[in-house]
Amino acid sequence: MSWRLAVDAQRCMGSGICAGVAPDHFVLDDDTSRPVADSPAPDELVLDAADSCPAMAIAVFDGAREIGPRP
C-alpha cells in the first residue's frame, strides 16, 4: 500500500517547512518543494507536512481519496 503525493509548484512558496517536518519525503529544488518519491509508504509525517504547508501546496492521496491536508 502506498500514498500519492503532489506539490503544486504554482502555489509552493519554498518555505521548506515540509522538508523540515518530513525530510525523508520532501526536498527543496531551487525555490519549490518536491516529493522524494511520488508514492511513499504511508507515514504520519507526510500528513503533518501537508498540514503545515503555509501555501496549502501539498496534496496527499490514498487511492483516489485526498487525505491531506487534513481539515
C-alpha positions, 0 to 999 in steps of 0.5 A: 500500500502506498500514498500519492503525493503532489506539490503544486509548484504554482502555489509552493512558496519554498518555505521548506517547512515540509522538508523540515517536518518530513525530510525523508519525503520532501526536498527543496529544488531551487525555490519549490518543494518536491516529493522524494518519491511520488508514492511513499509508504504511508507515514504520519509525517507526510500528513503533518507536512501537508498540514503545515504547508503555509501555501496549502501546496501539498496534496496527499492521496490514498487511492483516489481519496485526498487525505491531506491536508487534513481539515 
